[in-house]
């Protein structure tokens, strides 16, 4: 089929590759504009653009895809289907109406659960045991279109947004190529979403990753996983910001207030972490063992290595 692919982050790359490998004609790839990134803040292309250029595809990067000029360019391509995977802009009706057979979206959740911009992090934050990918027809409302197909993926206690996203990207790519031709030919009927089951996953801001030690350890542990690799959970120690990359919830309580740093202890073997020693922090319910932490300007290090270079840390109050 003659397709236009819309996508920007790494999550979308396997879908683009799978469509090309399946023999579909991708006449153009639409991605977000290059953005400043890295220490030098130089303009960096989105991963989908990099993948598209490597395969000699035409790339469009409009600031607003629904403006008249991009709409005219997309119309001239004569595509049968638009495929969208984490593109990063809302497609208005004038864009949705362009392809002759319609638009499909690859969404990283089991819709109608976790509609919105950050469904993978939302699934971890909610403590879901299972998530997945949904292929749906696109409508004007946010992630509300009828569903073509879904595939489930279990969430491990060790999953972060990064690790889960990598698996879902490939599951979604396999699902997409398995159903797109049947759907386009009319042999696959879409199913409306149950509006009574809708939940939303709003855009994540860096401020969301500031840990509130009055919360239960289990919730803080989920936050650490959900905000990895971005924006990374953090707390404050005096005038320093400490980024927490890995943690594990422990039962128990000490006499200190939430946020109090407790002496070195072994993380239980049943946590499948090898019984390594690290410091813990009192929370509103239970303890949070901090496995990897990062000081400003430094590299991530184990909790034990951090303690060796930090006097008077045990007994201090974080937050």
Secondary structure, 3 states (H helix, E strand, C coil): CEEEEEECCHHHHHHHHHHHHCCCEEEEEECCCCEEECCCCEEECCHHHHHHHHCCCCEECCCCCCCHHHHHHHHHCCCCEEEEECCCCCCCHHHHCCCCCEEEEEECCCCCCCEECCHHHHHHHCCCCEEEEEEEECCCCCCCCCEEEEEEEECCCCCCHHHHHHHHHHHHHHHHHHHHHHHHCCCCCCECCCHHHCCEECCCCHHHHECCCCCEHHHHHHHHHHCCCCCCEEEEECCEEEEEEEEEEECCCCCCCCCEEEEEEECCHHHCCCCCEEEEEECCECEEEEEEEECCCCCCEEHHHHHHCCCCCCCCECC
